[in-house]
Amino acid sequence: MELRQLAYFVMVAETGGFGRAAERLGIVQPAVSQQVARLERDLGVRLFDRSTRHVRLTEAGERLLGEARAALAAADRVRHVAAGLAEDAESTLRLGTGKTPADRLYPALETLAAAMPRLRVRLVKVGVPERLAGARAGDLDAATVRIIDAAEGLELIPLWSDPLLAALPACHPLATEPVLRLSWLGELPLRLAARKDAPAFHDFVRAACRAAGIDPPPGPRFVNLPDTLLGIAACPPSWTVFYAGSEPPPARTVVYRPLDGVWVTTYLAVPPGPASPQVRHLLDACAEVASLHGRAG
């Protein structure tokens, strides 16, 4: 039994004839007759009394007409709901980010909103593994990531690059420098989180130190921001590093300085292949923001 057969059955019943039903449906009469006959065979009942003068519903046809109309109405509701779901999917961008998104992301989202006012952006703030898994599985349309430049099953599109920032005591002689060279910090204890908590960032910082020819002594672990900043401000001096845009507000006891030549690239992780319209517009917005704020990816 097909929905088309039910539709033909209802049309014949409502118009009172196969010819009139075919005319209303815009098809030839034999097609209507064949499909109704197949429906009768499938159901095992005769739906119409046919004669040269008239076509009338049988008793079985009378009883089944309401059910056929209900089935067609239910199918229409399914189509309507599906169309709404498809429209919602096309008007929503599911974007994975870290708990502290890159500072350029919000201007990019404002630019995106101006270009696509009906697009809803849903930020999903989770760790890097969850972001990449969500993009692979299709649970996310895209995800921002930093440091890493390759991810299996995904394409990483560079958005922009920012200098890494160093936080050090405001009383330290280097605090007067507007930009710091990493090689100047080799004697100061470096506060980093345990590698298991942020392996990509930990390895990136250590690699940058090696490239600068330094091996700073390990300082107390970076456990949380307030305690780390208090420790940096106290004696003996130490330092730590932040992504640009994620540093806390300025304080009298701690300063934040960009590290010369130590750049961190932000990527957009997306499934391979042609990008969706939402992702294309997001990339355009990010490119516009990157061009306004300096170095792009």
C-alpha positions in Angstrom: 0.0 0.0 0.0 1.4 3.4 -1.0 0.3 6.9 -0.1 -0.2 7.6 -3.8 -2.8 4.8 -3.9 -4.6 6.3 -0.9 -4.5 9.7 -2.5 -6.1 8.4 -5.7 -8.7 6.5 -3.8 -9.7 9.6 -1.8 -9.8 11.7 -5.0 -12.0 9.3 -6.9 -14.4 9.2 -3.8 -14.5 13.0 -3.6 -15.0 13.6 -7.4 -17.3 10.6 -8.0 -15.4 9.2 -11.0 -12.0 8.0 -12.3 -12.0 10.5 -15.2 -12.7 13.5 -13.0 -10.1 12.3 -10.5 -7.5 11.9 -13.2 -8.3 15.4 -14.5 -8.0 16.9 -11.0 -4.7 15.0 -10.4 -3.3 15.9 -13.8 -2.7 12.3 -14.9 -4.3 9.9 -17.3 -7.4 7.9 -16.2 -5.8 4.4 -16.7 -3.1 5.3 -14.1 -5.8 6.2 -11.6 -7.7 3.0 -12.3 -4.6 0.8 -12.1 -3.5 2.2 -8.7 -6.9 2.0 -7.1 -7.2 -1.6 -8.4 -3.8 -2.4 -6.8 -5.0 -0.9 -3.6 -8.0 -3.1 -3.6 -5.9 -6.1 -4.1 -3.5 -5.1 -1.3 -6.4 -4.5 1.1 -8.4 -7.5 -0.1 -11.6 -5.5 -0.4 -13.5 -3.8 -3.2 -13.7 0.0 -2.6 -16.0 1.0 -5.5 -19.0 -0.3 -7.3 -18.2 0.4 -11.0 -20.7 0.7 -13.8 -21.0 2.6 -17.1 -23.1 5.2 -15.4 -21.6 5.7 -12.0 -18.8 5.0 -9.5 -19.9 4.6 -5.9 -18.2 3.6 -2.7 -18.9 0.2 -1.4 -19.6 -0.2 2.3 -15.9 -1.1 2.8 -14.9 1.9 0.8 -17.1 4.1 3.0 -15.5 2.7 6.2 -12.0 3.0 4.8 -12.3 6.6 3.4 -11.9 8.3 6.7 -8.9 6.1 7.6 -7.3 7.0 4.2 -7.8 10.7 4.8 -6.3 10.4 8.3 -3.3 8.5 6.9 -2.7 11.2 4.2 -3.1 14.0 6.9 -0.6 12.2 9.1 1.9 12.0 6.2 1.4 15.7 5.6 2.2 16.4 9.2 5.4 14.3 9.0 6.5 16.3 5.9 5.7 19.6 7.7 7.7 18.6 10.8 10.6 17.4 8.7 10.6 20.6 6.7 10.7 22.6 10.0 13.6 20.4 11.3 15.5 20.9 8.1 15.0 24.7 8.3 16.2 24.7 11.9 19.3 22.8 10.9 20.0 25.2 8.1 19.5 28.2 10.4 21.7 27.0 13.3 25.5 26.9 13.6 26.8 24.6 16.3 30.3 25.8 17.1 32.6 24.1 19.6 35.0 26.3 21.5 37.1 26.2 24.7 35.8 27.5 28.0 37.5 30.8 27.3 37.0 31.4 23.5 39.6 33.4 21.6 39.0 37.1 22.0 38.6 37.5 18.2 35.7 35.0 18.1 33.1 37.4 19.5 33.7 40.2 16.9 33.6 37.5 14.2 30.3 36.3 15.5 29.0 39.9 15.5 30.1 40.2 11.9 28.4 36.9 11.1 25.2 38.1 12.8 25.2 41.2 10.7 25.6 39.2 7.5 23.1 36.4 8.5 20.6 37.9 11.0 18.4 34.8 11.0 21.3 32.4 11.8 21.5 31.2 15.4 24.9 30.3 16.8 25.1 27.8 19.6 28.5 27.8 21.4 29.4 24.4 22.8 32.2 25.0 25.3 34.1 21.7 25.8 37.7 20.4 25.8 39.7 19.9 22.6 39.1 16.1 22.3 35.3 16.6 22.7 35.4 19.4 20.1 37.2 17.3 17.6 35.0 14.2 18.2 31.9 16.4 17.8 33.1 17.8 14.5 33.9 14.3 13.2 30.5 12.9 14.3 28.5 15.8 12.9 27.3 16.9 16.3 29.2 20.1 15.7 29.3 22.1 12.5 32.8 23.3 13.3 35.1 23.8 16.2 37.9 26.2 17.0 41.2 24.8 18.2 44.6 26.2 18.9 48.2 24.9 18.9 47.4 21.6 17.0 47.7 21.8 13.2 46.4 18.3 12.3 43.4 16.2 13.3 42.5 12.8 11.8 39.3 13.0 9.7 39.1 16.8 9.8 40.3 19.7 7.9 41.9 22.5 9.9 41.5 25.9 8.4 43.8 28.7 9.8 41.8 31.7 11.0 44.4 34.0 12.7 47.6 34.0 14.7 48.3 35.8 18.0 51.4 36.2 20.1 51.7 34.1 23.3 51.6 36.3 26.4 53.9 36.1 29.4 52.7 37.0 32.9 55.5 38.1 35.3 55.8 40.3 38.4 55.3 44.0 37.9 58.4 44.6 40.0 60.6 42.5 37.8 63.1 44.5 35.6 61.7 42.9 32.4 58.2 44.3 33.2 59.3 47.6 31.7 59.8 46.0 28.3 56.8 46.3 25.9 57.7 43.0 24.2 59.7 40.1 25.7 62.1 37.8 24.1 61.7 34.2 25.3 65.5 33.9 25.7 65.4 36.6 28.5 63.2 34.3 30.7 65.5 31.3 30.9 66.4 31.9 34.6 62.9 32.4 35.9 60.9 29.5 37.1 58.1 28.7 34.7 54.6 27.8 36.0 52.7 25.4 33.8 49.8 23.1 34.3 50.6 19.4 34.4 51.1 18.0 30.9 48.2 15.6 31.3 45.8 18.5 31.7 46.9 20.4 28.6 49.4 18.3 26.6 49.3 20.3 23.3 49.9 23.7 25.1 52.5 22.2 27.4 54.5 20.7 24.5 54.1 23.9 22.5 55.6 26.1 25.3 58.4 23.6 26.0 59.2 23.5 22.3 59.3 27.3 22.0 61.7 27.4 25.0 64.0 24.9 23.4 63.9 26.9 20.1 64.9 30.0 22.1 67.8 28.1 23.7 66.4 28.1 27.2 65.3 25.5 29.7 63.6 27.5 32.5 63.4 25.7 35.9 60.0 24.4 36.7 58.0 26.6 39.1 54.9 25.6 41.1 52.2 24.0 39.1 49.6 26.2 37.4 46.6 24.9 39.3 44.2 27.8 39.1 44.4 31.4 38.0 44.1 33.3 41.3 46.7 31.3 43.1 49.1 31.4 40.2 48.9 35.2 39.9 49.4 35.6 43.6 52.4 33.3 43.4 53.9 35.3 40.5 53.5 38.5 42.4 55.2 37.1 45.5 58.9 36.3 45.9 60.8 34.6 44.5 59.7 35.8 41.0 58.3 33.4 38.4 56.3 33.6 35.2 53.6 31.8 33.2 52.1 32.1 29.8 48.6 32.8 28.4 46.8 32.8 25.1 46.2 36.3 23.8 42.8 37.4 24.9 42.6 35.0 27.8 44.7 37.0 30.3 42.9 38.4 33.3 42.4 42.2 33.8 45.6 44.2 34.5 46.8 44.3 38.1 49.4 46.4 39.9 51.3 43.3 40.9 51.4 41.4 37.6 52.0 42.5 34.0 51.3 40.7 30.7 53.7 41.1 27.8 53.7 39.5 24.3 56.5 37.1 23.5 58.4 38.1 20.4 58.1 35.6 17.6 56.0 33.1 19.6 52.7 33.0 17.7 49.7 30.7 18.3 47.4 29.9 15.4 43.7 29.4 15.8 42.1 26.9 13.4 38.6 26.0 12.5 38.1 22.3 12.5 35.5 21.1 9.9 34.7 17.9 8.2 36.4 17.5 4.8 34.6 18.4 1.7 32.5 21.4 0.7 31.6 23.6 3.6 28.0 24.4 4.5 26.7 27.9 3.9 26.8 28.6 7.7 30.5 27.6 7.9 31.4 29.6 4.8 29.8 32.7 6.2 31.7 32.1 9.5 35.0 31.8 7.7 34.3 35.0 5.8 33.5 36.8 9.1 36.7 35.4 10.7 38.7 36.6 7.7 37.3 40.1 8.0 38.1 40.3 11.7 41.6 38.9 11.2 42.3 41.5 8.6 41.2 44.3 11.0 43.2 43.1 13.9 46.6 42.3 12.3 48.2 39.0 11.6 45.9 36.5 10.0 46.3 32.7 9.9 
